[in-house]
Amino acid sequence: MSREAGRPHVTMRIRPSDLCRTPPVGATENRFIAQLGSVGLGSSSYVVAPRESQTPEWIVLDYATGEHERVWRRSRKHTGGVLAYRLVEDDSSSGYVSVA
């Protein structure tokens, strides 16, 4: 996809089953918690992931059907051990969410 060209190499890909509706407990030096914010969807989701040498700048949620995806970009420093990401692209909902 052409939009992939603008993304840095540190991108984490996740599946819907990786998402949590409430903030999980579990940030350690080996794992981090990411808050995936979405103003248009009216809620946030969370994901716990292994801490690699670099924290991902982008998190991409892949859907199994139709090659649709939702993309978040890291937005600010962490608070309370949770890294904040904001939704920047969503082609999974046929235009329901538009991002500025």
Kinemage of the C-alpha trace (Angstrom):
@kinemage 1
@onewidth
@group {chain A} dominant
@subgroup {mainchain}
@vectorlist {calphas} color= white
{ca met a 1} P 0.000 0.000 0.000
{ca ser a 2} L 1.244 3.500 -0.735
{ca arg a 3} L 0.491 4.736 2.780
{ca glu a 4} L 3.053 2.253 4.133
{ca ala a 5} L 5.819 4.355 2.557
{ca gly a 6} L 5.352 7.163 5.103
{ca arg a 7} L 5.635 4.895 8.131
{ca pro a 8} L 8.903 4.431 9.968
{ca his a 9} L 10.323 0.933 10.215
{ca val a 10} L 9.238 0.560 13.854
{ca thr a 11} L 5.655 -0.581 13.308
{ca met a 12} L 3.900 -3.158 15.463
{ca arg a 13} L 1.107 -5.190 13.877
{ca ile a 14} L -1.692 -6.522 16.092
{ca arg a 15} L -4.954 -8.482 15.750
{ca pro a 16} L -8.376 -7.673 17.241
{ca ser a 17} L -7.850 -10.433 19.827
{ca asp a 18} L -4.842 -8.474 21.206
{ca leu a 19} L -7.029 -5.518 22.288
{ca cys a 20} L -8.269 -4.908 25.842
{ca arg a 21} L -11.194 -2.602 26.691
{ca thr a 22} L -9.795 -1.608 30.085
{ca pro a 23} L -6.219 -0.703 31.025
{ca pro a 24} L -4.444 -3.952 31.833
{ca val a 25} L -1.921 -4.340 34.599
{ca gly a 26} L 1.444 -5.469 33.427
{ca ala a 27} L 3.892 -2.766 32.374
{ca thr a 28} L 7.326 -4.083 33.248
{ca glu a 29} L 10.789 -3.588 31.886
{ca asn a 30} L 9.985 -6.419 29.419
{ca arg a 31} L 6.444 -5.339 28.451
{ca phe a 32} L 4.676 -2.063 27.748
{ca ile a 33} L 1.036 -0.966 27.668
{ca ala a 34} L -0.231 1.146 24.777
{ca gln a 35} L -3.425 3.184 24.928
{ca leu a 36} L -4.961 3.302 21.455
{ca gly a 37} L -7.099 6.430 21.523
{ca ser a 38} L -9.900 7.189 19.125
{ca val a 39} L -11.971 10.344 19.310
{ca gly a 40} L -14.184 9.271 16.400
{ca leu a 41} L -14.912 5.853 17.888
{ca gly a 42} L -15.565 7.380 21.301
{ca ser a 43} L -13.337 5.084 23.302
{ca ser a 44} L -9.849 3.786 23.815
{ca ser a 45} L -8.447 0.296 23.607
{ca tyr a 46} L -5.283 -1.052 25.168
{ca val a 47} L -2.663 -3.558 24.154
{ca val a 48} L 0.164 -5.173 26.130
{ca ala a 49} L 3.226 -6.000 24.063
{ca pro a 50} L 6.820 -7.101 24.541
{ca arg a 51} L 9.252 -4.231 24.942
{ca glu a 52} L 11.767 -4.464 22.120
{ca ser a 53} L 14.895 -2.387 21.623
{ca gln a 54} L 12.696 0.434 20.263
{ca thr a 55} L 9.140 1.351 21.152
{ca pro a 56} L 6.939 1.295 18.039
{ca glu a 57} L 6.010 4.664 16.546
{ca trp a 58} L 3.035 3.071 14.759
{ca ile a 59} L 0.606 0.336 15.770
{ca val a 60} L -1.451 -1.261 13.009
{ca leu a 61} L -4.548 -3.352 13.704
{ca asp a 62} L -5.049 -5.839 10.860
{ca tyr a 63} L -8.469 -7.315 10.179
{ca ala a 64} L -8.647 -10.852 8.821
{ca thr a 65} L -11.120 -10.040 6.066
{ca gly a 66} L -10.889 -7.501 3.293
{ca glu a 67} L -7.357 -6.330 4.080
{ca his a 68} L -8.682 -3.442 6.174
{ca glu a 69} L -6.637 -1.849 8.920
{ca arg a 70} L -6.697 0.771 11.652
{ca val a 71} L -3.495 2.744 12.284
{ca trp a 72} L -2.333 4.608 15.398
{ca arg a 73} L 0.732 6.802 15.783
{ca arg a 74} L 2.534 7.495 19.047
{ca ser a 75} L 1.297 10.860 20.250
{ca arg a 76} L 2.935 11.842 23.529
{ca lys a 77} L 5.149 10.717 26.357
{ca his a 78} L 3.861 7.986 28.588
{ca thr a 79} L 1.952 8.667 31.753
{ca gly a 80} L 1.879 6.094 34.504
{ca gly a 81} L 3.708 3.561 32.345
{ca val a 82} L 1.115 3.713 29.535
{ca leu a 83} L 2.207 4.897 26.073
{ca ala a 84} L -0.372 7.016 24.236
{ca tyr a 85} L -1.204 6.544 20.550
{ca arg a 86} L -3.790 8.417 18.482
{ca leu a 87} L -5.769 7.113 15.537
{ca val a 88} L -4.450 8.495 12.249
{ca glu a 89} L -6.046 6.195 9.688
{ca asp a 90} L -9.030 3.870 9.543
{ca asp a 91} L -10.142 2.130 6.394
{ca ser a 92} L -11.974 -0.594 8.315
{ca ser a 93} L -15.234 1.330 8.668
{ca ser a 94} L -15.863 2.661 5.148
{ca gly a 95} L -15.243 6.270 6.103
{ca tyr a 96} L -16.998 6.257 9.479
{ca val a 97} L -13.900 7.641 11.160
{ca ser a 98} L -12.117 10.550 9.573
{ca val a 99} L -8.865 11.776 11.021
{ca ala a 100} L -7.510 15.305 10.782
